[in-house]
Amino acid sequence: QVQLVESGGGLVQAGGSLRLSCAASGSIFSINAMGWYRQAPGKQRELVARITSGGSTNYADSVKGRFTISRDNAKNTVYLQMNSLKPEDTAVYYCNAGVYTIATMFSNYWGQGTQVTVSS
């Protein structure tokens, strides 16, 4: 079993910053890509940022230049630094990881979500 545990969400004023963390644990052999998605009320879940095991990144156009994704492979942890936050960034943020388990099975895992609320 693999678990993803997110932390770092909260309430912040527009223009402020937050840093999200997501730590993977369990029967992990290796982790492929890791990413952050978000879902606002009444909207579909969307990709925010993604990082491969080699460090290549891609971002949603709406967050380019404001958000930075990074990972610590030794800690099986992915981070999302969010700067210049806007009210439209308000959503539940979910961590995602493609994991090869010790049994060499590959599966996609999700965290439980962390709320980010940006007030105007």
C-alpha atoms as an extended CHARMM CRD file, in Angstrom:
* protein
*
       120  EXT
         1         1  GLN       CA              0.0000000000        0.0000000000        0.0000000000  PROA      1               0.0000000000
         2         2  VAL       CA              1.0590000000        3.5570000000       -0.7290000000  PROA      2               0.0000000000
         3         3  GLN       CA             -0.1540000000        6.6820000000        1.0350000000  PROA      3               0.0000000000
         4         4  LEU       CA              0.1710000000       10.3150000000       -0.0260000000  PROA      4               0.0000000000
         5         5  VAL       CA             -0.1760000000       12.8550000000        2.7720000000  PROA      5               0.0000000000
         6         6  GLU       CA             -0.5370000000       16.5430000000        1.9230000000  PROA      6               0.0000000000
         7         7  SER       CA              0.0570000000       19.5290000000        4.1690000000  PROA      7               0.0000000000
         8         8  GLY       CA              0.4120000000       23.2780000000        3.9480000000  PROA      8               0.0000000000
         9         9  GLY       CA             -2.9900000000       24.4680000000        2.8490000000  PROA      9               0.0000000000
        10        10  GLY       CA             -4.8520000000       27.2840000000        4.5380000000  PROA      10              0.0000000000
        11        11  LEU       CA             -6.3110000000       30.7530000000        4.2580000000  PROA      11              0.0000000000
        12        12  VAL       CA             -4.2440000000       33.5590000000        2.7610000000  PROA      12              0.0000000000
        13        13  GLN       CA             -4.9130000000       37.0260000000        1.4120000000  PROA      13              0.0000000000
        14        14  ALA       CA             -4.5720000000       37.7900000000       -2.2740000000  PROA      14              0.0000000000
        15        15  GLY       CA             -0.9370000000       38.3730000000       -3.1570000000  PROA      15              0.0000000000
        16        16  GLY       CA              0.2520000000       36.0610000000       -0.4160000000  PROA      16              0.0000000000
        17        17  SER       CA              2.1250000000       32.7730000000       -0.5710000000  PROA      17              0.0000000000
        18        18  LEU       CA              1.6700000000       29.1950000000        0.5520000000  PROA      18              0.0000000000
        19        19  ARG       CA              3.8080000000       26.0930000000        0.2360000000  PROA      19              0.0000000000
        20        20  LEU       CA              2.1750000000       22.6980000000       -0.1400000000  PROA      20              0.0000000000
        21        21  SER       CA              3.9710000000       19.4450000000        0.6350000000  PROA      21              0.0000000000
        22        22  CYS       CA              3.0610000000       15.8760000000       -0.2180000000  PROA      22              0.0000000000
        23        23  ALA       CA              4.9490000000       12.9220000000        1.2180000000  PROA      23              0.0000000000
        24        24  ALA       CA              4.5890000000        9.4300000000       -0.1890000000  PROA      24              0.0000000000
        25        25  SER       CA              5.0990000000        6.4080000000        2.0380000000  PROA      25              0.0000000000
        26        26  GLY       CA              4.5430000000        2.6730000000        1.9820000000  PROA      26              0.0000000000
        27        27  SER       CA              5.8010000000       -0.1310000000       -0.2320000000  PROA      27              0.0000000000
        28        28  ILE       CA              7.5040000000        2.1450000000       -2.7310000000  PROA      28              0.0000000000
        29        29  PHE       CA             10.0940000000        0.9200000000       -5.1890000000  PROA      29              0.0000000000
        30        30  SER       CA             10.2430000000        4.0850000000       -7.2560000000  PROA      30              0.0000000000
        31        31  ILE       CA              8.0900000000        7.0670000000       -8.1260000000  PROA      31              0.0000000000
        32        32  ASN       CA              7.5440000000        8.2460000000      -11.6780000000  PROA      32              0.0000000000
        33        33  ALA       CA              5.8740000000       11.6170000000      -12.1940000000  PROA      33              0.0000000000
        34        34  MET       CA              4.3550000000       13.5600000000       -9.3250000000  PROA      34              0.0000000000
        35        35  GLY       CA              1.8990000000       16.3800000000       -9.6350000000  PROA      35              0.0000000000
        36        36  TRP       CA             -0.6000000000       18.7410000000       -8.1120000000  PROA      36              0.0000000000
        37        37  TYR       CA             -4.1970000000       19.0560000000       -9.2450000000  PROA      37              0.0000000000
        38        38  ARG       CA             -6.9570000000       21.2700000000       -7.9500000000  PROA      38              0.0000000000
        39        39  GLN       CA            -10.7160000000       21.2780000000       -7.9210000000  PROA      39              0.0000000000
        40        40  ALA       CA            -12.8220000000       24.3340000000       -7.2340000000  PROA      40              0.0000000000
        41        41  PRO       CA            -16.5100000000       24.0630000000       -6.3050000000  PROA      41              0.0000000000
        42        42  GLY       CA            -18.6080000000       23.2220000000       -9.3320000000  PROA      42              0.0000000000
        43        43  LYS       CA            -15.5690000000       22.6980000000      -11.5500000000  PROA      43              0.0000000000
        44        44  GLN       CA            -13.6450000000       19.7140000000      -12.8260000000  PROA      44              0.0000000000
        45        45  ARG       CA            -10.3180000000       18.7010000000      -11.3490000000  PROA      45              0.0000000000
        46        46  GLU       CA             -7.4880000000       20.2710000000      -13.3180000000  PROA      46              0.0000000000
        47        47  LEU       CA             -3.7390000000       19.8490000000      -13.5440000000  PROA      47              0.0000000000
        48        48  VAL       CA             -1.7830000000       22.6020000000      -11.8070000000  PROA      48              0.0000000000
        49        49  ALA       CA              1.7940000000       21.3780000000      -12.1540000000  PROA      49              0.0000000000
        50        50  ARG       CA              3.6610000000       18.1720000000      -12.8260000000  PROA      50              0.0000000000
        51        51  ILE       CA              7.2640000000       17.0410000000      -12.3870000000  PROA      51              0.0000000000
        52        52  THR       CA              8.9330000000       13.9240000000      -13.7360000000  PROA      52              0.0000000000
        53        53  SER       CA             11.4580000000       11.7990000000      -11.8850000000  PROA      53              0.0000000000
        54        54  GLY       CA             14.1420000000       13.5640000000      -13.8980000000  PROA      54              0.0000000000
        55        55  GLY       CA             12.9510000000       17.0110000000      -12.8860000000  PROA      55              0.0000000000
        56        56  SER       CA             11.1460000000       18.1320000000      -16.0320000000  PROA      56              0.0000000000
        57        57  THR       CA              8.1570000000       20.3040000000      -15.2150000000  PROA      57              0.0000000000
        58        58  ASN       CA              5.0100000000       21.5920000000      -16.8200000000  PROA      58              0.0000000000
        59        59  TYR       CA              2.4210000000       24.0330000000      -15.5320000000  PROA      59              0.0000000000
        60        60  ALA       CA             -1.0940000000       25.1630000000      -16.2400000000  PROA      60              0.0000000000
        61        61  ASP       CA             -1.0530000000       28.4760000000      -18.0620000000  PROA      61              0.0000000000
        62        62  SER       CA             -2.9780000000       30.0900000000      -15.2120000000  PROA      62              0.0000000000
        63        63  VAL       CA             -0.1560000000       29.5010000000      -12.7110000000  PROA      63              0.0000000000
        64        64  LYS       CA              2.9620000000       29.9330000000      -14.8490000000  PROA      64              0.0000000000
        65        65  GLY       CA              5.3490000000       32.4190000000      -13.2970000000  PROA      65              0.0000000000
        66        66  ARG       CA              3.5970000000       32.2370000000       -9.9180000000  PROA      66              0.0000000000
        67        67  PHE       CA              3.8110000000       28.5740000000       -8.8540000000  PROA      67              0.0000000000
        68        68  THR       CA              6.8880000000       26.3490000000       -8.6710000000  PROA      68              0.0000000000
        69        69  ILE       CA              6.8390000000       22.5820000000       -8.3350000000  PROA      69              0.0000000000
        70        70  SER       CA              9.8320000000       20.6840000000       -6.9580000000  PROA      70              0.0000000000
        71        71  ARG       CA             10.5750000000       17.2810000000       -5.4910000000  PROA      71              0.0000000000
        72        72  ASP       CA             12.9720000000       15.5860000000       -3.1210000000  PROA      72              0.0000000000
        73        73  ASN       CA             13.4180000000       12.0570000000       -4.4310000000  PROA      73              0.0000000000
        74        74  ALA       CA             15.2520000000       10.9330000000       -1.2970000000  PROA      74              0.0000000000
        75        75  LYS       CA             12.2030000000       11.8770000000        0.7790000000  PROA      75              0.0000000000
        76        76  ASN       CA              9.5760000000       10.8370000000       -1.7930000000  PROA      76              0.0000000000
        77        77  THR       CA              8.1340000000       14.3090000000       -1.3900000000  PROA      77              0.0000000000
        78        78  VAL       CA              6.7900000000       16.8600000000       -3.8430000000  PROA      78              0.0000000000
        79        79  TYR       CA              6.3000000000       20.5520000000       -3.1050000000  PROA      79              0.0000000000
        80        80  LEU       CA              4.2650000000       23.3510000000       -4.6220000000  PROA      80              0.0000000000
        81        81  GLN       CA              5.3960000000       26.8890000000       -3.8690000000  PROA      81              0.0000000000
        82        82  MET       CA              2.5180000000       29.2420000000       -4.6140000000  PROA      82              0.0000000000
        83        83  ASN       CA              3.2290000000       32.9640000000       -4.8360000000  PROA      83              0.0000000000
        84        84  SER       CA              1.0930000000       35.9430000000       -5.8310000000  PROA      84              0.0000000000
        85        85  LEU       CA             -2.0220000000       33.9870000000       -5.0020000000  PROA      85              0.0000000000
        86        86  LYS       CA             -5.3320000000       35.0840000000       -6.4600000000  PROA      86              0.0000000000
        87        87  PRO       CA             -8.9000000000       34.4040000000       -5.3120000000  PROA      87              0.0000000000
        88        88  GLU       CA             -9.3610000000       32.2000000000       -8.3720000000  PROA      88              0.0000000000
        89        89  ASP       CA             -6.6700000000       29.8760000000       -6.9810000000  PROA      89              0.0000000000
        90        90  THR       CA             -9.1100000000       28.8780000000       -4.2430000000  PROA      90              0.0000000000
        91        91  ALA       CA             -9.6750000000       25.1250000000       -4.4720000000  PROA      91              0.0000000000
        92        92  VAL       CA             -8.9220000000       21.7800000000       -2.9100000000  PROA      92              0.0000000000
        93        93  TYR       CA             -5.4270000000       20.8030000000       -4.0060000000  PROA      93              0.0000000000
        94        94  TYR       CA             -4.6440000000       17.1340000000       -4.5580000000  PROA      94              0.0000000000
        95        95  CYS       CA             -1.2760000000       15.4290000000       -4.8130000000  PROA      95              0.0000000000
        96        96  ASN       CA             -0.8180000000       12.7040000000       -7.4060000000  PROA      96              0.0000000000
        97        97  ALA       CA              1.9800000000       10.2060000000       -7.9720000000  PROA      97              0.0000000000
        98        98  GLY       CA              2.6890000000        7.3400000000      -10.3100000000  PROA      98              0.0000000000
        99        99  VAL       CA              4.2900000000        4.6810000000       -8.1230000000  PROA      99              0.0000000000
       100       100  TYR       CA              6.0230000000        1.3940000000       -8.7470000000  PROA      100             0.0000000000
       101       101  THR       CA              5.5630000000       -0.6870000000       -5.6180000000  PROA      101             0.0000000000
       102       102  ILE       CA              7.9940000000       -3.2280000000       -4.2390000000  PROA      102             0.0000000000
       103       103  ALA       CA              5.8340000000       -5.8540000000       -5.9390000000  PROA      103             0.0000000000
       104       104  THR       CA              6.6840000000       -3.9800000000       -9.1990000000  PROA      104             0.0000000000
       105       105  MET       CA              3.1130000000       -3.0460000000       -9.7710000000  PROA      105             0.0000000000
       106       106  PHE       CA              2.4080000000        0.4290000000      -11.1370000000  PROA      106             0.0000000000
       107       107  SER       CA             -0.5340000000        2.4630000000       -9.9090000000  PROA      107             0.0000000000
       108       108  ASN       CA             -1.6700000000        6.0620000000       -9.7500000000  PROA      108             0.0000000000
       109       109  TYR       CA             -2.2070000000        7.3640000000       -6.2230000000  PROA      109             0.0000000000
       110       110  TRP       CA             -3.9950000000       10.4260000000       -4.8700000000  PROA      110             0.0000000000
       111       111  GLY       CA             -3.7310000000       12.3130000000       -1.6220000000  PROA      111             0.0000000000
       112       112  GLN       CA             -6.7480000000       13.2730000000        0.4560000000  PROA      112             0.0000000000
       113       113  GLY       CA             -6.6400000000       16.9170000000       -0.6100000000  PROA      113             0.0000000000
       114       114  THR       CA             -5.8220000000       20.1430000000        1.1890000000  PROA      114             0.0000000000
       115       115  GLN       CA             -7.9320000000       23.2900000000        1.0720000000  PROA      115             0.0000000000
       116       116  VAL       CA             -6.4240000000       26.5200000000       -0.1980000000  PROA      116             0.0000000000
       117       117  THR       CA             -8.5430000000       29.6290000000        0.2230000000  PROA      117             0.0000000000
       118       118  VAL       CA             -7.4400000000       33.0140000000       -1.0940000000  PROA      118             0.0000000000
       119       119  SER       CA             -9.4040000000       36.0100000000        0.1390000000  PROA      119             0.0000000000
       120       120  SER       CA             -9.6980000000       39.2130000000       -1.8610000000  PROA      120             0.0000000000
